[in-house]
Amino acid sequence: MKRYALALDLKDDEQLIAEYEQLHRNVAPEIKQSIIDSGILQMEIYRFADRMFMIIETTADFSFAEKAAADAANPLVQEWEQFTWKYQKAIPGSKPGEKWVVMDKIFELSPIEHTNG
């Protein structure tokens, strides 16, 4: 299993942010299935102000390139992506058109460091 952390910004508008959160309370089953089919086993999204943070856990053979290709071939996913873009904005440092950006891990606290002794 692999774990990734990703970031994205939202447009800094309270109404749009509220709508975006509501959308994520009612994600269509087909969109959820496309996520599962790509090899994502678990997904969590967090928000602070207009900054989004997502953690995904994937199968060992998960590929962002393969997910992107499958998403591009899925009209429902394309519709979802186009619709949600009205709430989102590119994070500083992202490439043109890039939404969620994979973050680099810079620290990890290992359970081994917690041992008493």
N, CA, C and O atoms as a printed pandas DataFrame, in Angstrom:
     atom_number atom_name residue_name chain_id  residue_number  x_coord  y_coord  z_coord
0              1         N          MET        A               1    0.847   -1.178    0.000
1              2        CA          MET        A               1    0.000    0.000    0.000
2              3         C          MET        A               1    0.894    1.243    0.000
3              4         O          MET        A               1    1.944    1.269    0.641
4              5         N          LYS        A               2    0.453    2.276   -0.734
5              6        CA          LYS        A               2    1.153    3.553   -0.790
6              7         C          LYS        A               2    0.253    4.628   -0.185
7              8         O          LYS        A               2   -0.970    4.496   -0.183
8              9         N          ARG        A               3    0.863    5.682    0.323
9             10        CA          ARG        A               3    0.112    6.823    0.866
10            11         C          ARG        A               3    0.647    8.096    0.221
11            12         O          ARG        A               3    1.856    8.286    0.093
12            13         N          TYR        A               4   -0.277    8.958   -0.179
13            14        CA          TYR        A               4    0.073   10.240   -0.785
14            15         C          TYR        A               4   -0.691   11.350   -0.072
15            16         O          TYR        A               4   -1.809   11.154    0.403
16            17         N          ALA        A               5   -0.062   12.511   -0.010
17            18        CA          ALA        A               5   -0.710   13.717    0.489
18            19         C          ALA        A               5   -0.753   14.709   -0.664
19            20         O          ALA        A               5    0.239   14.905   -1.366
20            21         N          LEU        A               6   -1.906   15.331   -0.851
21            22        CA          LEU        A               6   -2.084   16.274   -1.948
22            23         C          LEU        A               6   -2.715   17.560   -1.422
23            24         O          LEU        A               6   -3.406   17.550   -0.403
24            25         N          ALA        A               7   -2.474   18.659   -2.120
25            26        CA          ALA        A               7   -3.028   19.949   -1.720
26            27         C          ALA        A               7   -3.719   20.617   -2.901
27            28         O          ALA        A               7   -3.385   20.367   -4.059
28            29         N          LEU        A               8   -4.674   21.457   -2.590
29            30        CA          LEU        A               8   -5.434   22.225   -3.573
30            31         C          LEU        A               8   -6.011   23.432   -2.851
31            32         O          LEU        A               8   -6.304   23.355   -1.658
32            33         N          ASP        A               9   -6.177   24.528   -3.547
33            34        CA          ASP        A               9   -6.828   25.700   -2.966
34            35         C          ASP        A               9   -8.225   25.853   -3.535
35            36         O          ASP        A               9   -8.523   25.421   -4.648
36            37         N          LEU        A              10   -9.071   26.482   -2.735
37            38        CA          LEU        A              10  -10.410   26.852   -3.183
38            39         C          LEU        A              10  -10.441   28.357   -3.396
39            40         O          LEU        A              10   -9.613   29.087   -2.852
40            41         N          LYS        A              11  -11.390   28.810   -4.180
41            42        CA          LYS        A              11  -11.587   30.250   -4.309
42            43         C          LYS        A              11  -12.019   30.765   -2.939
43            44         O          LYS        A              11  -12.855   30.152   -2.275
44            45         N          ASP        A              12  -11.459   31.871   -2.527
45            46        CA          ASP        A              12  -11.686   32.404   -1.188
46            47         C          ASP        A              12  -13.030   33.135   -1.125
47            48         O          ASP        A              12  -13.096   34.364   -1.102
48            49         N          ASP        A              13  -14.093   32.333   -1.099
49            50        CA          ASP        A              13  -15.459   32.840   -1.092
50            51         C          ASP        A              13  -16.276   31.900   -0.199
51            52         O          ASP        A              13  -16.426   30.718   -0.507
52            53         N          GLU        A              14  -16.796   32.429    0.895
53            54        CA          GLU        A              14  -17.490   31.577    1.869
54            55         C          GLU        A              14  -18.644   30.799    1.260
55            56         O          GLU        A              14  -18.830   29.626    1.583
56            57         N          GLN        A              15  -19.419   31.422    0.391
57            58        CA          GLN        A              15  -20.562   30.746   -0.236
58            59         C          GLN        A              15  -20.088   29.601   -1.135
59            60         O          GLN        A              15  -20.643   28.503   -1.087
60            61         N          LEU        A              16  -19.064   29.856   -1.950
61            62        CA          LEU        A              16  -18.545   28.806   -2.823
62            63         C          LEU        A              16  -17.950   27.661   -2.007
63            64         O          LEU        A              16  -18.129   26.495   -2.357
64            65         N          ILE        A              17  -17.249   27.981   -0.931
65            66        CA          ILE        A              17  -16.669   26.946   -0.077
66            67         C          ILE        A              17  -17.775   26.098    0.544
67            68         O          ILE        A              17  -17.658   24.874    0.602
68            69         N          ALA        A              18  -18.849   26.739    1.010
69            70        CA          ALA        A              18  -19.976   25.994    1.583
70            71         C          ALA        A              18  -20.605   25.076    0.535
71            72         O          ALA        A              18  -20.936   23.930    0.836
72            73         N          GLU        A              19  -20.771   25.573   -0.692
73            74        CA          GLU        A              19  -21.314   24.747   -1.772
74            75         C          GLU        A              19  -20.389   23.572   -2.077
75            76         O          GLU        A              19  -20.853   22.453   -2.295
76            77         N          TYR        A              20  -19.094   23.826   -2.091
77            78        CA          TYR        A              20  -18.109   22.775   -2.379
78            79         C          TYR        A              20  -18.172   21.675   -1.327
79            80         O          TYR        A              20  -18.137   20.490   -1.656
80            81         N          GLU        A              21  -18.264   22.073   -0.064
81            82        CA          GLU        A              21  -18.387   21.069    0.997
82            83         C          GLU        A              21  -19.674   20.270    0.840
83            84         O          GLU        A              21  -19.675   19.054    1.032
84            85         N          GLN        A              22  -20.763   20.939    0.495
85            86        CA          GLN        A              22  -22.034   20.239    0.290
86            87         C          GLN        A              22  -21.922   19.230   -0.852
87            88         O          GLN        A              22  -22.454   18.125   -0.754
88            89         N          LEU        A              23  -21.239   19.597   -1.924
89            90        CA          LEU        A              23  -21.030   18.659   -3.031
90            91         C          LEU        A              23  -20.357   17.376   -2.550
91            92         O          LEU        A              23  -20.685   16.282   -3.009
92            93         N          HIS        A              24  -19.424   17.519   -1.632
93            94        CA          HIS        A              24  -18.669   16.364   -1.157
94            95         C          HIS        A              24  -19.426   15.538   -0.125
95            96         O          HIS        A              24  -18.964   14.466    0.267
96            97         N          ARG        A              25  -20.565   16.016    0.311
97            98        CA          ARG        A              25  -21.433   15.206    1.176
98            99         C          ARG        A              25  -22.325   14.296    0.329
99           100         O          ARG        A              25  -22.943   13.362    0.841
100          101         N          ASN        A              26  -22.382   14.583   -0.974
101          102        CA          ASN        A              26  -23.283   13.850   -1.869
102          103         C          ASN        A              26  -22.584   13.480   -3.175
103          104         O          ASN        A              26  -23.135   13.690   -4.255
104          105         N          VAL        A              27  -21.384   12.934   -3.081
105          106        CA          VAL        A              27  -20.653   12.544   -4.289
106          107         C          VAL        A              27  -21.379   11.380   -4.958
107          108         O          VAL        A              27  -21.757   10.410   -4.301
108          109         N          ALA        A              28  -21.565   11.487   -6.257
109          110        CA          ALA        A              28  -22.272   10.460   -7.017
110          111         C          ALA        A              28  -21.566    9.110   -6.898
111          112         O          ALA        A              28  -20.336    9.051   -6.885
112          113         N          PRO        A              29  -22.338    8.032   -6.811
113          114        CA          PRO        A              29  -21.745    6.698   -6.710
114          115         C          PRO        A              29  -20.780    6.390   -7.861
115          116         O          PRO        A              29  -19.782    5.698   -7.661
116          117         N          GLU        A              30  -21.071    6.898   -9.063
117          118        CA          GLU        A              30  -20.198    6.641  -10.214
118          119         C          GLU        A              30  -18.829    7.301  -10.041
119          120         O          GLU        A              30  -17.813    6.761  -10.479
120          121         N          ILE        A              31  -18.810    8.464   -9.405
121          122        CA          ILE        A              31  -17.544    9.157   -9.145
122          123         C          ILE        A              31  -16.760    8.380   -8.091
123          124         O          ILE        A              31  -15.557    8.164   -8.237
124          125         N          LYS        A              32  -17.438    7.968   -7.045
125          126        CA          LYS        A              32  -16.783    7.152   -6.009
126          127         C          LYS        A              32  -16.219    5.871   -6.612
127          128         O          LYS        A              32  -15.104    5.465   -6.284
128          129         N          GLN        A              33  -16.987    5.238   -7.494
129          130        CA          GLN        A              33  -16.533    3.987   -8.111
130          131         C          GLN        A              33  -15.304    4.212   -8.973
131          132         O          GLN        A              33  -14.404    3.373   -9.005
132          133         N          SER        A              34  -15.257    5.343   -9.676
133          134        CA          SER        A              34  -14.085    5.623  -10.507
134          135         C          SER        A              34  -12.833    5.792   -9.651
135          136         O          SER        A              34  -11.736    5.429  -10.076
136          137         N          ILE        A              35  -12.991    6.336   -8.460
137          138        CA          ILE        A              35  -11.867    6.486   -7.523
138          139         C          ILE        A              35  -11.400    5.108   -7.070
139          140         O          ILE        A              35  -10.203    4.819   -7.073
140          141         N          ILE        A              36  -12.337    4.270   -6.687
141          142        CA          ILE        A              36  -12.013    2.910   -6.235
142          143         C          ILE        A              36  -11.365    2.119   -7.369
143          144         O          ILE        A              36  -10.368    1.429   -7.158
144          145         N          ASP        A              37  -11.931    2.219   -8.566
145          146        CA          ASP        A              37  -11.411    1.478   -9.717
146          147         C          ASP        A              37   -9.977    1.869  -10.068
147          148         O          ASP        A              37   -9.248    1.075  -10.662
148          149         N          SER        A              38   -9.570    3.079   -9.707
149          150        CA          SER        A              38   -8.211    3.537  -10.020
150          151         C          SER        A              38   -7.163    2.942   -9.090
151          152         O          SER        A              38   -5.963    3.056   -9.345
152          153         N          GLY        A              39   -7.620    2.302   -8.002
153          154        CA          GLY        A              39   -6.670    1.728   -7.051
154          155         C          GLY        A              39   -6.560    2.512   -5.756
155          156         O          GLY        A              39   -5.703    2.218   -4.922
156          157         N          ILE        A              40   -7.416    3.502   -5.581
157          158        CA          ILE        A              40   -7.433    4.252   -4.323
158          159         C          ILE        A              40   -8.306    3.478   -3.333
159          160         O          ILE        A              40   -9.489    3.238   -3.576
160          161         N          LEU        A              41   -7.695    3.099   -2.219
161          162        CA          LEU        A              41   -8.376    2.301   -1.208
162          163         C          LEU        A              41   -9.047    3.162   -0.149
163          164         O          LEU        A              41  -10.088    2.790    0.391
164          165         N          GLN        A              42   -8.458    4.297    0.143
165          166        CA          GLN        A              42   -8.979    5.204    1.165
166          167         C          GLN        A              42   -8.667    6.628    0.741
167          168         O          GLN        A              42   -7.605    6.902    0.182
168          169         N          MET        A              43   -9.601    7.531    1.012
169          170        CA          MET        A              43   -9.391    8.939    0.682
170          171         C          MET        A              43  -10.026    9.783    1.777
171          172         O          MET        A              43  -11.161    9.545    2.189
172          173         N          GLU        A              44   -9.272   10.772    2.237
173          174        CA          GLU        A              44   -9.786   11.738    3.200
174          175         C          GLU        A              44   -9.421   13.126    2.694
175          176         O          GLU        A              44   -8.313   13.347    2.206
176          177         N          ILE        A              45  -10.369   14.066    2.816
177          178        CA          ILE        A              45  -10.108   15.449    2.426
178          179         C          ILE        A              45  -10.389   16.336    3.636
179          180         O          ILE        A              45  -11.415   16.204    4.303
180          181         N          TYR        A              46   -9.450   17.243    3.899
181          182        CA          TYR        A              46   -9.563   18.192    4.994
182          183         C          TYR        A              46   -9.482   19.599    4.418
183          184         O          TYR        A              46   -8.938   19.807    3.334
184          185         N          ARG        A              47  -10.032   20.568    5.159
185          186        CA          ARG        A              47  -10.004   21.950    4.717
186          187         C          ARG        A              47   -9.646   22.863    5.878
187          188         O          ARG        A              47  -10.118   22.672    6.999
188          189         N          PHE        A              48   -8.818   23.844    5.606
189          190        CA          PHE        A              48   -8.588   24.977    6.501
190          191         C          PHE        A              48   -8.683   26.225    5.641
191          192         O          PHE        A              48   -7.892   26.412    4.716
192          193         N          ALA        A              49   -9.652   27.078    5.946
193          194        CA          ALA        A              49   -9.908   28.283    5.157
194          195         C          ALA        A              49  -10.087   27.856    3.698
195          196         O          ALA        A              49  -11.007   27.096    3.397
196          197         N          ASP        A              50   -9.236   28.324    2.792
197          198        CA          ASP        A              50   -9.391   27.952    1.387
198          199         C          ASP        A              50   -8.361   26.907    0.951
199          200         O          ASP        A              50   -8.230   26.642   -0.244
200          201         N          ARG        A              51   -7.638   26.318    1.882
201          202        CA          ARG        A              51   -6.622   25.296    1.568
202          203         C          ARG        A              51   -7.200   23.909    1.829
203          204         O          ARG        A              51   -7.729   23.630    2.905
204          205         N          MET        A              52   -7.087   23.051    0.823
205          206        CA          MET        A              52   -7.546   21.663    0.926
206          207         C          MET        A              52   -6.343   20.745    1.057
207          208         O          MET        A              52   -5.281   21.002    0.491
208          209         N          PHE        A              53   -6.527   19.676    1.810
209          210        CA          PHE        A              53   -5.477   18.681    2.012
210          211         C          PHE        A              53   -6.131   17.311    1.874
211          212         O          PHE        A              53   -7.136   17.036    2.530
212          213         N          MET        A              54   -5.569   16.453    1.028
213          214        CA          MET        A              54   -6.136   15.125    0.803
214          215         C          MET        A              54   -5.074   14.070    1.077
215          216         O          MET        A              54   -3.917   14.204    0.676
216          217         N          ILE        A              55   -5.492   13.028    1.763
217          218        CA          ILE        A              55   -4.640   11.857    1.986
218          219         C          ILE        A              55   -5.302   10.698    1.265
219          220         O          ILE        A              55   -6.491   10.436    1.444
220          221         N          ILE        A              56   -4.512   10.001    0.439
221          222        CA          ILE        A              56   -5.034    8.797   -0.195
222          223         C          ILE        A              56   -4.110    7.631    0.107
223          224         O          ILE        A              56   -2.890    7.780    0.172
224          225         N          GLU        A              57   -4.712    6.478    0.288
225          226        CA          GLU        A              57   -3.972    5.230    0.393
226          227         C          GLU        A              57   -4.370    4.395   -0.812
227          228         O          GLU        A              57   -5.550    4.265   -1.137
228          229         N          THR        A              58   -3.360    3.831   -1.470
229          230        CA          THR        A              58   -3.591    3.164   -2.746
230          231         C          THR        A              58   -3.010    1.756   -2.756
231          232         O          THR        A              58   -2.258    1.360   -1.865
232          233         N          THR        A              59   -3.382    1.024   -3.783
233          234        CA          THR        A              59   -2.759   -0.269   -4.029
234          235         C          THR        A              59   -1.291   -0.034   -4.395
235          236         O          THR        A              59   -0.908    1.072   -4.777
236          237         N          ALA        A              60   -0.492   -1.064   -4.276
237          238        CA          ALA        A              60    0.944   -0.948   -4.571
238          239         C          ALA        A              60    1.205   -0.562   -6.021
239          240         O          ALA        A              60    2.210    0.085   -6.316
240          241         N          ASP        A              61    0.312   -0.952   -6.929
241          242        CA          ASP        A              61    0.528   -0.668   -8.347
242          243         C          ASP        A              61   -0.218    0.578   -8.836
243          244         O          ASP        A              61   -0.340    0.787  -10.043
244          245         N          PHE        A              62   -0.715    1.400   -7.920
245          246        CA          PHE        A              62   -1.433    2.622   -8.298
246          247         C          PHE        A              62   -0.536    3.539   -9.123
247          248         O          PHE        A              62    0.664    3.653   -8.874
248          249         N          SER        A              63   -1.151    4.190  -10.116
249          250        CA          SER        A              63   -0.421    5.116  -10.975
250          251         C          SER        A              63   -1.277    6.357  -11.211
251          252         O          SER        A              63   -2.424    6.255  -11.645
252          253         N          PHE        A              64   -0.708    7.539  -10.920
253          254        CA          PHE        A              64   -1.428    8.782  -11.216
254          255         C          PHE        A              64   -1.667    8.920  -12.718
255          256         O          PHE        A              64   -2.711    9.424  -13.132
256          257         N          ALA        A              65   -0.719    8.482  -13.530
257          258        CA          ALA        A              65   -0.870    8.568  -14.980
258          259         C          ALA        A              65   -2.033    7.693  -15.458
259          260         O          ALA        A              65   -2.823    8.120  -16.300
260          261         N          GLU        A              66   -2.140    6.479  -14.927
261          262        CA          GLU        A              66   -3.244    5.594  -15.317
262          263         C          GLU        A              66   -4.576    6.144  -14.824
263          264         O          GLU        A              66   -5.583    6.045  -15.526
264          265         N          LYS        A              67   -4.594    6.719  -13.628
265          266        CA          LYS        A              67   -5.830    7.324  -13.125
266          267         C          LYS        A              67   -6.231    8.488  -14.022
267          268         O          LYS        A              67   -7.406    8.626  -14.362
268          269         N          ALA        A              68   -5.276    9.324  -14.409
269          270        CA          ALA        A              68   -5.572   10.471  -15.276
270          271         C          ALA        A              68   -6.133   10.010  -16.616
271          272         O          ALA        A              68   -7.065   10.621  -17.139
272          273         N          ALA        A              69   -5.577    8.944  -17.173
273          274        CA          ALA        A              69   -6.062    8.416  -18.451
274          275         C          ALA        A              69   -7.479    7.880  -18.310
275          276         O          ALA        A              69   -8.325    8.127  -19.169
276          277         N          ALA        A              70   -7.742    7.149  -17.231
277          278        CA          ALA        A              70   -9.090    6.621  -16.999
278          279         C          ALA        A              70  -10.087    7.754  -16.777
279          280         O          ALA        A              70  -11.211    7.705  -17.275
280          281         N          ASP        A              71   -9.670    8.777  -16.026
281          282        CA          ASP        A              71  -10.546    9.926  -15.788
282          283         C          ASP        A              71  -10.861   10.657  -17.088
283          284         O          ASP        A              71  -11.996   11.081  -17.309
284          285         N          ALA        A              72   -9.852   10.804  -17.950
285          286        CA          ALA        A              72  -10.046   11.491  -19.231
286          287         C          ALA        A              72  -11.022   10.743  -20.127
287          288         O          ALA        A              72  -11.698   11.351  -20.958
288          289         N          ALA        A              73  -11.096    9.425  -19.961
289          290        CA          ALA        A              73  -11.983    8.600  -20.786
290          291         C          ALA        A              73  -13.377    8.443  -20.172
291          292         O          ALA        A              73  -14.250    7.817  -20.774
292          293         N          ASN        A              74  -13.589    9.001  -18.988
293          294        CA          ASN        A              74  -14.866    8.832  -18.291
294          295         C          ASN        A              74  -15.639   10.155  -18.341
295          296         O          ASN        A              74  -15.256   11.115  -17.671
296          297         N          PRO        A              75  -16.720   10.218  -19.124
297          298        CA          PRO        A              75  -17.476   11.470  -19.256
298          299         C          PRO        A              75  -18.031   11.996  -17.930
299          300         O          PRO        A              75  -18.086   13.209  -17.727
300          301         N          LEU        A              76  -18.438   11.109  -17.035
301          302        CA          LEU        A              76  -18.971   11.558  -15.746
302          303         C          LEU        A              76  -17.883   12.200  -14.890
303          304         O          LEU        A              76  -18.127   13.207  -14.226
304          305         N          VAL        A              77  -16.696   11.625  -14.906
305          306        CA          VAL        A              77  -15.581   12.211  -14.160
306          307         C          VAL        A              77  -15.212   13.557  -14.775
307          308         O          VAL        A              77  -14.947   14.512  -14.045
308          309         N          GLN        A              78  -15.189   13.651  -16.104
309          310        CA          GLN        A              78  -14.874   14.918  -16.756
310          311         C          GLN        A              78  -15.898   15.994  -16.402
311          312         O          GLN        A              78  -15.544   17.153  -16.184
312          313         N          GLU        A              79  -17.155   15.606  -16.347
313          314        CA          GLU        A              79  -18.212   16.544  -15.963
314          315         C          GLU        A              79  -17.998   17.026  -14.528
315          316         O          GLU        A              79  -18.107   18.219  -14.247
316          317         N          TRP        A              80  -17.689   16.089  -13.617
317          318        CA          TRP        A              80  -17.423   16.425  -12.215
318          319         C          TRP        A              80  -16.228   17.370  -12.112
319          320         O          TRP        A              80  -16.285   18.370  -11.396
320          321         N          GLU        A              81  -15.155   17.058  -12.822
321          322        CA          GLU        A              81  -13.942   17.882  -12.765
322          323         C          GLU        A              81  -14.200   19.287  -13.292
323          324         O          GLU        A              81  -13.739   20.264  -12.702
324          325         N          GLN        A              82  -14.926   19.396  -14.385
325          326        CA          GLN        A              82  -15.245   20.718  -14.939
326          327         C          GLN        A              82  -16.132   21.504  -13.980
327          328         O          GLN        A              82  -15.931   22.701  -13.777
328          329         N          PHE        A              83  -17.108   20.828  -13.396
329          330        CA          PHE        A              83  -18.029   21.495  -12.468
330          331         C          PHE        A              83  -17.301   21.983  -11.221
331          332         O          PHE        A              83  -17.499   23.121  -10.796
332          333         N          THR        A              84  -16.461   21.136  -10.630
333          334        CA          THR        A              84  -15.786   21.515   -9.384
334          335         C          THR        A              84  -14.707   22.574   -9.590
335          336         O          THR        A              84  -14.311   23.245   -8.637
336          337         N          TRP        A              85  -14.228   22.731  -10.829
337          338        CA          TRP        A              85  -13.196   23.733  -11.092
338          339         C          TRP        A              85  -13.691   25.144  -10.774
339          340         O          TRP        A              85  -12.887   26.035  -10.498
340          341         N          LYS        A              86  -15.010   25.352  -10.810
341          342        CA          LYS        A              86  -15.533   26.694  -10.501
342          343         C          LYS        A              86  -15.306   27.062   -9.040
343          344         O          LYS        A              86  -15.364   28.241   -8.689
344          345         N          TYR        A              87  -15.050   26.083   -8.187
345          346        CA          TYR        A              87  -14.779   26.314   -6.772
346          347         C          TYR        A              87  -13.283   26.330   -6.462
347          348         O          TYR        A              87  -12.864   26.858   -5.432
348          349         N          GLN        A              88  -12.499   25.764   -7.334
349          350        CA          GLN        A              88  -11.082   25.519   -7.069
350          351         C          GLN        A              88  -10.196   26.540   -7.770
351          352         O          GLN        A              88  -10.593   27.169   -8.751
352          353         N          LYS        A              89   -8.998   26.687   -7.244
353          354        CA          LYS        A              89   -7.991   27.491   -7.937
354          355         C          LYS        A              89   -6.657   26.775   -7.792
355          356         O          LYS        A              89   -6.424   26.049   -6.825
356          357         N          ALA        A              90   -5.803   26.990   -8.751
357          358        CA          ALA        A              90   -4.504   26.326   -8.738
358          359         C          ALA        A              90   -3.697   26.778   -7.527
359          360         O          ALA        A              90   -3.673   27.960   -7.185
360          361         N          ILE        A              91   -3.044   25.828   -6.894
361          362        CA          ILE        A              91   -2.189   26.143   -5.751
362          363         C          ILE        A              91   -0.895   26.772   -6.265
363          364         O          ILE        A              91   -0.410   26.383   -7.327
364          365         N          PRO        A              92   -0.327   27.729   -5.542
365          366        CA          PRO        A              92    0.936   28.319   -6.004
366          367         C          PRO        A              92    1.984   27.235   -6.276
367          368         O          PRO        A              92    2.167   26.316   -5.477
368          369         N          GLY        A              93    2.655   27.357   -7.399
369          370        CA          GLY        A              93    3.679   26.384   -7.771
370          371         C          GLY        A              93    3.175   25.240   -8.624
371          372         O          GLY        A              93    3.970   24.421   -9.085
372          373         N          SER        A              94    1.851   25.162   -8.848
373          374        CA          SER        A              94    1.318   24.082   -9.675
374          375         C          SER        A              94    1.508   24.410  -11.154
375          376         O          SER        A              94    1.740   25.556  -11.539
376          377         N          LYS        A              95    1.400   23.361  -11.963
377          378        CA          LYS        A              95    1.499   23.525  -13.411
378          379         C          LYS        A              95    0.160   24.019  -13.957
379          380         O          LYS        A              95   -0.869   23.811  -13.315
380          381         N          PRO        A              96    0.144   24.665  -15.122
381          382        CA          PRO        A              96   -1.122   25.135  -15.693
382          383         C          PRO        A              96   -2.140   23.992  -15.820
383          384         O          PRO        A              96   -1.828   22.928  -16.356
384          385         N          GLY        A              97   -3.360   24.225  -15.320
385          386        CA          GLY        A              97   -4.421   23.234  -15.390
386          387         C          GLY        A              97   -4.351   22.151  -14.325
387          388         O          GLY        A              97   -5.257   21.324  -14.227
388          389         N          GLU        A              98   -3.301   22.143  -13.536
389          390        CA          GLU        A              98   -3.132   21.122  -12.499
390          391         C          GLU        A              98   -4.000   21.473  -11.295
391          392         O          GLU        A              98   -4.010   22.614  -10.833
392          393         N          LYS        A              99   -4.714   20.493  -10.804
393          394        CA          LYS        A              99   -5.562   20.692   -9.634
394          395         C          LYS        A              99   -4.815   20.222   -8.391
395          396         O          LYS        A              99   -3.975   20.941   -7.851
396          397         N          TRP        A             100   -5.127   19.016   -7.944
397          398        CA          TRP        A             100   -4.483   18.471   -6.752
398          399         C          TRP        A             100   -2.997   18.249   -7.036
399          400         O          TRP        A             100   -2.636   17.652   -8.050
400          401         N          VAL        A             101   -2.148   18.728   -6.142
401          402        CA          VAL        A             101   -0.702   18.629   -6.289
402          403         C          VAL        A             101   -0.161   17.692   -5.208
403          404         O          VAL        A             101   -0.467   17.852   -4.027
404          405         N          VAL        A             102    0.643   16.716   -5.624
405          406        CA          VAL        A             102    1.238   15.777   -4.678
406          407         C          VAL        A             102    2.286   16.512   -3.849
407          408         O          VAL        A             102    3.142   17.216   -4.385
408          409         N          MET        A             103    2.203   16.337   -2.547
409          410        CA          MET        A             103    3.121   17.002   -1.621
410          411         C          MET        A             103    4.293   16.078   -1.303
411          412         O          MET        A             103    4.155   14.856   -1.336
412          413         N          ASP        A             104    5.436   16.666   -0.998
413          414        CA          ASP        A             104    6.611   15.906   -0.583
414          415         C          ASP        A             104    6.575   15.713    0.930
415          416         O          ASP        A             104    6.339   16.660    1.681
416          417         N          LYS        A             105    6.811   14.480    1.366
417          418        CA          LYS        A             105    6.880   14.216    2.800
418          419         C          LYS        A             105    8.226   14.707    3.313
419          420         O          LYS        A             105    9.268   14.366    2.753
420          421         N          ILE        A             106    8.207   15.508    4.376
421          422        CA          ILE        A             106    9.451   16.027    4.930
422          423         C          ILE        A             106    9.722   15.538    6.351
423          424         O          ILE        A             106   10.801   15.774    6.896
424          425         N          PHE        A             107    8.736   14.852    6.957
425          426        CA          PHE        A             107    8.922   14.351    8.318
426          427         C          PHE        A             107    7.969   13.200    8.559
427          428         O          PHE        A             107    6.855   13.175    8.037
428          429         N          GLU        A             108    8.419   12.252    9.354
429          430        CA          GLU        A             108    7.567   11.148    9.785
430          431         C          GLU        A             108    8.002   10.733   11.179
431          432         O          GLU        A             108    9.188   10.517   11.429
432          433         N          LEU        A             109    7.045   10.621   12.082
433          434        CA          LEU        A             109    7.309   10.114   13.418
434          435         C          LEU        A             109    6.957    8.643   13.411
435          436         O          LEU        A             109    5.801    8.275   13.206
436          437         N          SER        A             110    7.937    7.815   13.632
437          438        CA          SER        A             110    7.745    6.376   13.582
438          439         C          SER        A             110    7.292    5.856   14.936
439          440         O          SER        A             110    7.734    6.361   15.968
440          441         N          PRO        A             111    6.405    4.840   14.951
441          442        CA          PRO        A             111    5.976    4.253   16.232
442          443         C          PRO        A             111    7.160    3.717   17.039
443          444         O          PRO        A             111    7.084    3.635   18.264
444          445         N          ILE        A             112    8.234    3.359   16.375
445          446        CA          ILE        A             112    9.423    2.854   17.084
446          447         C          ILE        A             112    9.993    3.935   18.011
447          448         O          ILE        A             112   10.556    3.623   19.060
448          449         N          GLU        A             113    9.847    5.184   17.628
449          450        CA          GLU        A             113   10.347    6.288   18.438
450          451         C          GLU        A             113    9.557    6.486   19.717
451          452         O          GLU        A             113    9.996    7.238   20.587
452          453         N          HIS        A             114    8.409    5.842   19.864
453          454        CA          HIS        A             114    7.537    6.006   21.021
454          455         C          HIS        A             114    7.861    5.017   22.143
455          456         O          HIS        A             114    7.317    5.143   23.240
456          457         N          THR        A             115    8.705    4.071   21.902
457          458        CA          THR        A             115    8.912    2.992   22.878
458          459         C          THR        A             115    9.402    3.521   24.217
459          460         O          THR        A             115   10.178    4.473   24.287
460          461         N          ASN        A             116    8.933    2.884   25.266
461          462        CA          ASN        A             116    9.386    3.243   26.606
462          463         C          ASN        A             116   10.696    2.530   26.877
463          464         O          ASN        A             116   10.827    1.338   26.596
464          465         N          GLY        A             117   11.631    3.223   27.400
465          466        CA          GLY        A             117   12.864    2.531   27.731
466          467         C          GLY        A             117   13.988    3.363   27.551
467          468         O          GLY        A             117   15.117    2.935   27.787
